[in-house]
Amino acid sequence: MKQDNDLLKMMKEISKELPFLEEMLQNDIRILRSDEPGAEIAAQLQAVINGNPGEVYFDKPYLVTTENQRFIGKILPPDANHVASILGSVDNVFECVAEGVGTIHVWDTNSLQNAVYHLKRASILTLSPKEYDQFLVDYTSKRYLSNDVFKTVKQAIADECYQNAWDVIFGMNPQEDLKNYLFKGPGIDLSKLRYGLPYLKNKSRYYTVRENLSKTDIAISNEDIISGILSSSETFDFIDFSNILLFIYQLDCNSNVEDFHSKIKQVKDIYDNHLNPGGVMMLDYWFGARPEKLSSYVSTNPEEEKTLEIYQHTYDLLDRHFDLETCSVEPILNGLFTQKFDFATGKVKPFTLNPIDNRDTVIYTKKRK
């Protein structure tokens, strides 16, 4: 206690020279010692906010999905009880919770998505659908990422580390900084985004998620989902790879088709040994494109050409190993991509590509019983 009082006294003395510190003390803004629970998480989140947008781009977490989550209701087996998925923005997890899935194991290489999970979970437990929308979805709302709303949500964050971390982040950062610098992803048309989130669009489904969260066993692993599943003994009724093949092709395989084929073989190994009979594996999500239209589409710029090439290689390799099926959903993005990361300069550049098709495509395969 004496040490804490001495620290506070020292900070007050320093605050005379540092106006921002004086403001923190006056407004009772919390800070964490390095040995306190959540200090490391808070430091990681703050580093993203303070960092160069290009340099920290891959460290930024997603707050909302870029995929229309209605596809889950279309392809999830009706009796699915054990699901594997990318954690991502957590929206896919909530859709599976709404469907009554009992056990969900999610993977993500970005550990900050864990923080997003705890924030969104607590928000569902404490806020009405409208309040949740204003706090975490509607970036035009005055309550979007508001510290006043967070104070309501905070007590529902069960993990002390994440409660402390978010308490610091919301307390010490202006609302505009949270909005502009913490999360990555384009500013999606709000009406389309809401349509793509059935748990938010449908009030009764939202409250079903709230009710089911306490009954759903959700495990989070911070590693690559492919190696994570392969090293486990788990089997699943539904596996959702989201659109990670796009990134695996470019980043892990450096756009090398042979290396990418090796990854697809690992996915086939998961299908053979970790997907239950009657199960479904969601292999890829394509934005504004359908396989049957790839060959006839004439690209208008190099970026479109590159995207077409990735999609074509992906489909051809998947087609070698799986009996593929597709379903289409209405896109929530106005094109193939709205941001580009320039590897040469380390900066993010906004741009838009025309969609090849006016629908998004989900590519999946089923395993016979």
C-alpha positions in Angstrom: 0.0 0.0 0.0 2.8 2.4 0.9 4.5 1.7 -2.4 1.3 2.5 -4.3 0.9 5.8 -2.4 4.5 6.7 -3.1 4.0 5.9 -6.8 0.9 8.1 -6.9 2.7 10.9 -5.1 5.6 10.7 -7.6 3.1 10.7 -10.6 1.5 13.8 -9.2 4.8 15.6 -9.1 5.7 14.5 -12.6 2.2 15.6 -13.8 3.2 19.2 -13.1 5.5 18.9 -16.1 3.4 16.5 -18.2 -0.1 17.9 -18.8 -1.4 14.6 -20.2 -0.5 12.8 -17.0 -2.2 15.4 -15.0 -5.3 14.8 -17.1 -5.1 11.1 -16.5 -5.0 11.6 -12.7 -7.8 14.1 -12.7 -10.1 11.7 -14.7 -9.1 8.6 -12.7 -7.7 6.9 -15.7 -6.2 3.6 -14.8 -2.7 2.5 -15.5 -1.2 -1.0 -14.9 2.1 -2.0 -13.4 4.0 -4.4 -15.7 3.4 -7.3 -13.3 -0.4 -6.8 -13.1 -2.8 -9.1 -15.0 -3.5 -7.7 -18.4 -0.5 -5.4 -18.6 1.0 -7.2 -21.5 -2.2 -7.3 -23.5 -2.8 -3.6 -22.8 0.7 -2.8 -24.0 0.1 -4.8 -27.3 -3.2 -3.0 -28.0 -1.6 0.4 -27.2 1.3 -0.4 -29.5 -1.1 -0.9 -32.4 -2.8 2.4 -31.6 0.4 4.3 -31.4 2.3 2.5 -34.2 2.8 3.4 -37.9 -0.3 2.1 -39.7 1.7 0.2 -42.2 4.2 -1.3 -39.8 1.5 -2.6 -37.4 -1.0 -3.6 -40.1 -0.8 -7.3 -39.4 -0.9 -6.8 -35.7 -4.3 -5.0 -35.9 -7.3 -7.1 -34.8 -10.6 -7.3 -36.7 -13.7 -6.0 -34.9 -16.3 -7.0 -37.6 -16.4 -9.6 -40.3 -16.0 -9.0 -44.0 -17.9 -12.2 -44.8 -21.7 -12.6 -44.9 -22.2 -15.0 -42.0 -25.5 -16.3 -43.4 -23.5 -19.0 -45.1 -23.2 -20.8 -41.8 -26.9 -21.4 -41.6 -26.8 -22.8 -45.1 -24.0 -25.4 -44.8 -23.7 -26.2 -41.0 -24.9 -29.8 -40.4 -28.1 -29.7 -38.4 -26.7 -31.9 -35.7 -23.3 -30.3 -35.5 -22.0 -30.3 -32.0 -18.2 -29.9 -32.3 -16.9 -27.1 -34.5 -13.4 -25.9 -35.5 -13.0 -22.4 -36.9 -10.9 -19.3 -37.3 -11.6 -16.9 -34.4 -11.3 -13.7 -36.4 -13.9 -11.2 -35.6 -15.9 -13.7 -33.5 -19.1 -13.2 -35.5 -18.8 -16.8 -36.9 -18.5 -18.1 -33.4 -21.7 -16.3 -32.3 -23.5 -17.8 -35.3 -22.5 -21.3 -34.3 -23.5 -20.5 -30.7 -26.9 -19.4 -32.0 -27.2 -22.7 -33.8 -26.8 -24.6 -30.5 -23.3 -26.0 -31.2 -22.0 -27.4 -27.9 -18.2 -27.2 -28.3 -16.2 -24.8 -30.4 -12.4 -24.7 -30.8 -11.1 -21.6 -32.5 -7.6 -20.8 -33.7 -6.0 -17.5 -34.6 -2.4 -16.5 -35.0 -3.2 -12.9 -33.8 -3.5 -13.1 -30.1 -5.3 -9.7 -30.0 -8.4 -11.4 -31.4 -8.7 -13.0 -28.0 -9.2 -9.5 -26.6 -11.9 -8.9 -29.2 -13.6 -12.1 -28.2 -13.8 -11.1 -24.5 -15.0 -7.6 -25.4 -17.7 -8.8 -27.8 -18.8 -11.7 -25.5 -19.2 -9.3 -22.5 -21.1 -6.8 -24.7 -23.7 -9.5 -25.7 -24.1 -10.4 -22.1 -24.8 -6.9 -21.0 -26.2 -4.8 -23.9 -29.4 -4.9 -25.9 -29.1 -5.5 -29.7 -29.4 -1.8 -30.4 -26.8 -0.9 -27.8 -24.4 -3.6 -29.1 -24.8 -2.2 -32.6 -24.1 1.3 -31.5 -21.0 0.2 -29.4 -19.3 -2.2 -31.8 -20.8 -2.0 -35.3 -22.1 1.5 -36.2 -19.0 3.5 -36.7 -21.2 6.7 -37.2 -22.7 6.4 -33.7 -21.6 8.7 -30.9 -21.6 5.6 -28.7 -19.2 3.7 -31.0 -16.3 2.4 -28.9 -17.4 4.8 -26.1 -15.8 4.5 -22.7 -19.2 5.3 -21.1 -20.7 2.2 -22.8 -17.6 0.1 -21.9 -18.1 0.9 -18.2 -21.4 -1.1 -18.5 -19.7 -3.9 -20.3 -16.6 -4.1 -18.2 -17.9 -6.2 -15.3 -19.1 -9.0 -17.7 -15.5 -9.6 -18.9 -14.8 -12.7 -16.8 -11.1 -12.9 -17.4 -9.3 -10.4 -15.2 -6.4 -10.0 -17.7 -8.8 -8.8 -20.5 -11.0 -6.8 -18.2 -7.9 -4.9 -17.0 -6.5 -4.4 -20.5 -9.7 -3.0 -22.0 -10.2 -0.8 -18.9 -6.8 0.8 -19.6 -7.3 1.1 -23.4 -10.8 2.7 -23.1 -9.7 4.9 -20.3 -6.6 6.4 -21.7 -7.4 6.7 -25.4 -9.7 9.2 -27.1 -12.7 7.6 -28.7 -11.5 8.8 -32.2 -8.1 7.1 -31.7 -9.8 3.8 -30.9 -12.0 4.2 -34.0 -9.2 5.2 -36.4 -6.2 3.3 -35.3 -6.9 0.1 -33.3 -8.9 -2.1 -35.7 -8.2 -3.1 -39.3 -10.8 -3.7 -42.0 -12.7 -1.4 -44.4 -15.6 0.8 -43.5 -18.3 -1.6 -44.6 -21.8 -0.4 -45.7 -23.7 -0.7 -42.4 -26.9 -2.0 -43.9 -25.0 -4.8 -45.7 -22.9 -5.6 -42.6 -26.0 -5.9 -40.4 -27.6 -8.1 -43.0 -24.5 -10.3 -42.9 -24.8 -10.8 -39.1 -28.0 -12.8 -38.5 -27.4 -12.9 -34.7 -27.6 -9.1 -34.7 -30.2 -8.6 -37.4 -32.6 -10.9 -35.6 -33.4 -9.8 -32.0 -34.5 -13.3 -30.8 -31.3 -14.8 -32.3 -29.2 -12.3 -30.4 -30.8 -13.3 -27.1 -30.3 -17.0 -28.1 -26.6 -16.3 -28.4 -26.7 -14.6 -24.9 -28.5 -17.6 -23.4 -26.3 -20.2 -25.1 -22.9 -18.7 -24.3 -22.9 -20.1 -20.8 -23.7 -23.5 -22.2 -21.1 -23.5 -25.0 -17.6 -24.7 -24.4 -15.3 -22.3 -26.4 -11.6 -23.0 -26.5 -9.1 -20.5 -28.1 -5.6 -21.5 -29.4 -3.2 -18.9 -30.7 -1.6 -20.8 -33.6 -2.2 -21.7 -37.2 -5.5 -23.6 -37.5 -4.1 -26.2 -40.0 -1.1 -27.2 -37.8 -3.3 -26.9 -34.7 -5.9 -29.4 -35.9 -3.3 -31.7 -37.3 -1.5 -31.9 -34.0 -4.7 -32.5 -32.0 -6.7 -35.7 -31.5 -10.0 -33.8 -32.0 -12.6 -34.6 -34.6 -15.2 -32.1 -35.8 -18.7 -32.0 -37.4 -17.9 -28.6 -39.1 -14.6 -27.0 -39.9 -14.5 -23.4 -41.1 -11.3 -22.2 -42.7 -12.8 -18.8 -43.6 -10.6 -17.2 -46.3 -7.2 -18.1 -44.9 -6.1 -19.9 -48.1 -5.8 -16.5 -49.8 -3.3 -15.4 -47.2 -1.5 -18.8 -47.0 -0.9 -18.7 -50.8 0.6 -15.2 -50.7 2.3 -15.1 -47.3 3.2 -18.6 -46.2 3.8 -19.9 -49.7 5.1 -16.7 -51.4 2.6 -17.3 -54.3 4.4 -20.6 -55.1 1.9 -23.1 -56.4 3.9 -26.2 -55.4 4.3 -25.0 -51.9 0.6 -24.1 -51.8 -0.3 -27.6 -53.0 1.5 -29.0 -50.0 -0.8 -26.9 -47.8 -3.8 -28.2 -49.6 -2.7 -31.7 -49.0 -2.6 -30.9 -45.3 -6.1 -29.7 -45.5 -7.0 -33.0 -47.1 -5.3 -34.8 -44.2 -7.6 -32.9 -41.9 -10.6 -33.9 -44.0 -9.6 -37.6 -43.8 -8.7 -37.7 -40.1 -10.4 -34.9 -38.3 -13.8 -34.4 -40.0 -16.5 -36.7 -38.7 -18.7 -38.7 -41.2 -21.5 -36.5 -42.3 -19.4 -33.4 -41.5 -18.9 -30.3 -43.6 -15.6 -28.5 -44.3 -15.8 -24.9 -45.4 -12.7 -24.5 -47.6 -12.8 -20.9 -48.9 -14.7 -17.7 -49.1 -14.5 -15.7 -52.3 -15.4 -12.0 -52.4 -17.4 -11.0 -55.5 -16.5 -14.0 -57.5 -17.8 -17.4 -58.7 -15.6 -20.3 -60.1 -17.6 -20.5 -63.3 -17.0 -16.9 -64.1 -13.2 -16.8 -63.6 -12.2 -18.0 -67.1 -14.5 -15.5 -68.9 -13.6 -12.4 -66.8 -11.2 -10.0 -68.4 -9.2 -8.2 -65.7 -8.7 -4.4 -66.0 -5.6 -4.0 -63.8 -2.7 -6.0 -62.3 -4.3 -6.4 -58.9 -7.4 -7.9 -60.4 -5.2 -10.2 -62.4 -3.4 -11.3 -59.3 -6.7 -12.0 -57.4 -8.0 -14.0 -60.3 -4.8 -16.1 -60.4 -5.0 -16.9 -56.7 -8.7 -17.9 -57.0 -8.0 -20.1 -60.0 -5.0 -21.8 -58.5 -6.9 -22.4 -55.3 -10.0 -23.8 -57.0 -7.9 -26.1 -59.3 -6.0 -27.6 -56.4 -9.0 -28.0 -54.2 -10.8 -29.7 -57.1 -8.1 -32.3 -57.3 -8.7 -33.5 -53.7 -12.3 -32.8 -52.9 -15.8 -33.1 -54.2 -16.5 -29.4 -54.2 -19.9 -27.7 -53.6 -20.6 -24.0 -53.5 -23.3 -21.7 -52.2 -23.6 -18.0 -52.8 -24.5 -15.2 -50.5 -25.0 -11.5 -50.9 -21.7 -9.6 -50.5 -21.2 -7.1 -47.8 -18.1 -5.6 -49.4 -18.4 -3.4 -52.4 -15.8 -5.2 -54.4 -13.0 -7.8 -54.1 -10.9 -5.7 -51.6 -10.9 -2.2 -50.3 -7.4 -2.1 -48.8 -4.0 -3.2 -50.1 -0.9 -3.8 -48.1 2.2 -2.7 -50.0 5.0 -5.1 -48.9 7.6 -2.8 -50.5 6.7 0.3 -48.5 5.0 -1.3 -45.5 2.0 0.9 -45.9 -1.7 0.3 -46.3 -3.3 1.9 -49.4 -7.1 2.1 -49.9 -8.4 1.1 -53.3 -11.4 -0.7 -54.8 -11.6 -3.5 -57.3 -14.7 -4.2 -59.2 -16.4 -7.5 -58.3 -16.2 -10.3 -60.8 -19.7 -11.3 -59.8 -22.5 -9.7 -57.7 -22.4 -12.6 -55.2 -19.8 -14.0 -52.8 -19.1 -17.7 -53.0 -18.5 -20.2 -50.2 -16.6 -23.3 -51.4 -17.1 -26.4 -49.2 -17.1 -30.2 -49.2 -19.1 -32.8 -47.3 -18.0 -36.2 -45.9 -20.3 -39.1 -46.4 -21.7 -40.9 -43.4 
